[in-house]
Amino acid sequence: MVKTKKVLLLVEGEKVEKELFDHLYTLYGLKHIEIVSYKTNIYAFYNRLRKDFSDRQGNIDFDSIDLPLFLNDYLKINSDNPLSEVDFSDIILIFDFDPHDPQFHRDSLIELLENFDNSTDKGKLFLNYPMVESYKHVDNLNDDSFLKTTVTLENIKLRHGKTSAYKKMVDESSCVGEIKLLDKKTTNSLMELHRKKLNYLTQGLNFNDLNKYRLLCEKQCSKLSSEKLIWVINTSLLHMLDEYGYIN
């Protein structure tokens, strides 16, 4: 009997991302998904790749990366049930933009997006701006004012106790409730808003399916540098839309 291949989803956090994508895949009726939390951010991920896969010039040798094998070692996954590249048809990486991190660097992000650009090869990276909670940074599902929604760098840096000011603001203003209450109609509406936002931000640019997320990152970094603002957009929702379309 031929073993059904799975999708490996590498996410940043242990709670929100796992809950969100487990629910979304369930809405699609997809079962062969393995969600693994990296437990730290994109910049720590980049630095670890440089440490483990450096060539003689100190650059990351992306051709030598076997992500499942790397995760077995990094996460100390039980040797009785290790991750194996042959078990997965696709590898998806989902991380936050996190521009407030001291290790934030535009070139690191662009390098990762250029090299993790194929889910059936090394993997495909999707960044959420500014973080995963952007999926519900919407106060009206029928209002295209979301296309111009931004957040300040200062707001992302601020904390309310152990919670970021941004997360608190989104929770208080969003028209979207708990993850477990997301139905197909609401999810499709959210994906459509974020799709429109991507088209709005990349209009006039020479983009295609291979470079659109890199171009988006470049535009975000320019906005951040010149205005200390970030366009709110969740590209991990767009991964679902790119791969599976709207939910029937």
C-alpha positions, 0 to 999 in steps of 0.5 A, spaced: 500 500 500 502 506 497 503 511 503 499 518 503 504 523 503 503 529 507 504 537 508 509 539 513 507 546 515 513 549 519 510 555 524 513 560 528 509 559 535 506 554 539 499 556 540 495 561 535 499 558 528 497 551 530 490 552 532 489 557 526 492 552 521 489 546 524 482 549 523 483 552 516 485 545 514 479 542 517 475 547 513 478 544 507 477 537 509 484 536 509 487 531 514 494 529 511 498 535 515 503 535 520 504 542 523 511 543 527 512 549 531 519 552 530 518 556 537 522 562 535 522 567 530 525 568 523 531 571 524 533 565 529 531 561 524 536 564 519 542 565 524 541 557 525 541 556 518 548 560 517 551 556 523 549 549 520 549 550 513 555 555 511 559 554 505 566 556 505 564 564 504 560 564 510 553 564 506 548 559 507 548 553 502 541 552 501 542 546 496 544 542 502 538 543 506 534 538 508 529 541 512 525 535 515 532 532 517 534 539 520 528 540 524 529 533 527 536 535 530 534 542 532 527 540 535 530 533 538 524 530 535 523 522 537 528 518 533 522 513 533 518 517 529 523 522 525 521 527 520 523 525 513 523 528 506 520 522 503 514 523 507 512 530 505 509 532 498 510 540 500 513 544 505 510 550 508 514 555 512 510 561 516 513 566 520 512 573 522 515 579 519 517 582 526 520 588 524 522 590 532 526 584 533 534 587 534 536 582 529 531 584 523 535 585 517 532 586 510 537 582 506 536 576 511 528 576 509 529 577 501 535 571 501 530 566 505 524 568 500 528 567 494 531 560 496 524 558 500 520 559 494 518 552 492 513 548 496 515 541 493 523 542 493 526 545 499 520 549 502 516 555 501 516 561 505 510 566 507 511 572 512 505 575 516 506 582 516 507 584 522 505 578 525 500 572 525 494 576 528 494 580 522 489 575 519 483 578 523 486 585 523 479 587 520 473 591 523 468 590 517 469 584 512 465 588 507 470 594 507 475 595 502 479 600 507 483 594 509 487 595 503 490 601 506 491 599 513 498 600 516 501 599 523 506 603 526 513 600 528 512 603 535 505 600 536 508 593 535 514 594 540 509 596 545 507 591 551 501 590 555 504 586 560 506 579 557 501 581 551 504 586 545 500 592 544 498 590 537 495 583 539 491 587 544 489 592 539 487 587 534 483 582 539 479 589 541 477 591 534 476 585 530 470 583 527 472 576 527 471 572 533 475 566 536 479 561 531 474 555 533 468 559 530 471 561 523 466 558 518 467 557 511 464 564 509 468 568 514 474 565 512 473 566 504 472 573 506 478 574 509 482 570 504 479 575 499 481 581 503 488 579 503 488 577 496 486 584 494 491 587 499 496 583 495 494 586 489 493 593 491 500 593 494 504 590 488 500 594 482 505 596 477 510 592 479 512 586 475 510 580 479 509 573 478 507 567 482 515 566 483 517 573 486 510 576 488 512 575 496 519 577 495 516 584 492 511 585 497 517 584 502 521 589 499 515 594 499 514 593 506 521 594 508 521 600 504 515 603 508 518 601 514 525 605 513 521 611 510 515 611 514 516 607 520 509 603 518 508 596 516 502 594 511 497 589 515 497 583 510 497 576 512 500 571 506 499 565 510 492 565 508 494 567 501 498 560 501 491 557 503 488 560 497 494 559 492 494 552 493 487 550 494 482 556 492 476 558 496 473 553 501 467 550 498 
